[in-house]
Amino acid sequence: MTYNHKNQSRPFPFYILFLAMKEVCRKFPRIRDLREDSDLTQQKVADYLHCSQSLYAYYESGRRNLPVDNLIALAKLYNVSTDYILGLTDNPSPK
């Protein structure tokens, strides 16, 4: 099938896709607070998670989603519940 200007649709507005993706990523301010309260650098936590410092910074800023296995690892590192990290409770104690 050949395409010409008559059967082509408008270009996809990628800014809509960007806005939709931005809504999917969630910021977790508590992981930064927990890291700073523990006097750890982003690099130290990234090493613990076996990822790069820049990727970990993306987790803190909400530019990348925090994978479940990393969420669990951070909860173990800081001895808090995953619900606390997710902001579902204000009680940091794991159950």
C-alpha positions as CSV (number, residue, x, y, z in Angstrom):
1,M,0.0,0.0,0.0
2,T,1.4,3.4,-0.9
3,Y,0.8,6.4,1.2
4,N,0.2,9.9,0.0
5,H,-0.9,13.1,1.6
6,K,-4.6,12.3,1.1
7,N,-4.7,9.1,3.2
8,Q,-2.3,10.1,5.9
9,S,-3.7,11.3,9.2
10,R,-2.4,14.2,11.2
11,P,0.9,13.6,13.0
12,F,0.5,12.2,16.5
13,P,0.8,14.9,19.2
14,F,3.6,13.5,21.3
15,Y,3.2,16.1,23.9
16,I,0.0,14.4,25.0
17,L,1.9,11.1,25.4
18,F,4.5,12.9,27.4
19,L,1.9,14.4,29.7
20,A,0.3,11.0,30.1
21,M,3.6,9.4,31.0
22,K,4.4,12.1,33.5
23,E,1.2,11.2,35.3
24,V,2.2,7.6,35.5
25,C,5.5,8.3,37.3
26,R,5.1,9.1,40.9
27,K,7.4,11.0,43.2
28,F,8.4,9.4,46.4
29,P,9.7,12.2,48.7
30,R,10.1,9.9,51.6
31,I,13.0,8.0,50.0
32,R,14.9,11.2,49.8
33,D,14.0,12.1,53.4
34,L,15.0,8.6,54.6
35,R,18.3,8.7,52.7
36,E,19.2,12.1,54.1
37,D,18.1,11.1,57.7
38,S,20.4,8.1,57.4
39,D,23.3,10.3,56.2
40,L,23.6,8.4,52.9
41,T,24.5,9.7,49.5
42,Q,22.6,8.9,46.4
43,Q,25.6,6.9,45.2
44,K,25.6,4.8,48.4
45,V,21.9,3.9,48.0
46,A,22.4,3.3,44.2
47,D,25.2,0.9,45.0
48,Y,22.9,-0.9,47.5
49,L,20.2,-1.2,44.8
50,H,22.8,-2.1,42.1
51,C,21.9,0.8,39.8
52,S,23.5,4.0,38.7
53,Q,23.3,7.2,40.8
54,S,21.5,9.0,38.0
55,L,18.8,6.3,37.9
56,Y,18.4,6.5,41.7
57,A,18.1,10.3,41.4
58,Y,15.3,9.7,38.8
59,Y,13.5,7.6,41.4
60,E,13.7,10.3,44.0
61,S,12.5,13.0,41.6
62,G,9.7,10.9,40.1
63,R,11.2,10.9,36.6
64,R,11.3,7.1,36.7
65,N,9.0,4.6,38.5
66,L,10.4,2.8,41.5
67,P,10.3,-0.9,40.8
68,V,8.8,-3.1,43.4
69,D,12.0,-5.0,44.2
70,N,13.8,-1.7,44.8
71,L,10.9,-0.5,47.0
72,I,11.2,-3.7,49.1
73,A,15.0,-3.3,49.3
74,L,14.7,0.3,50.5
75,A,12.1,-0.7,53.1
76,K,14.6,-3.2,54.4
77,L,17.5,-0.8,54.3
78,Y,15.7,1.9,56.3
79,N,13.7,-0.6,58.4
80,V,10.3,1.0,57.5
81,S,7.2,-0.4,55.8
82,T,6.6,-0.1,52.1
83,D,3.4,1.6,52.9
84,Y,5.4,4.4,54.6
85,I,7.6,4.8,51.6
86,L,4.5,4.9,49.3
87,G,2.9,7.5,51.5
88,L,0.0,5.3,52.5
89,T,0.7,5.6,56.2
90,D,2.5,8.0,58.5
91,N,3.7,5.1,60.7
92,P,7.2,4.1,59.6
93,S,7.3,0.9,61.6
94,P,7.1,-2.3,59.5
95,K,4.2,-4.5,60.6
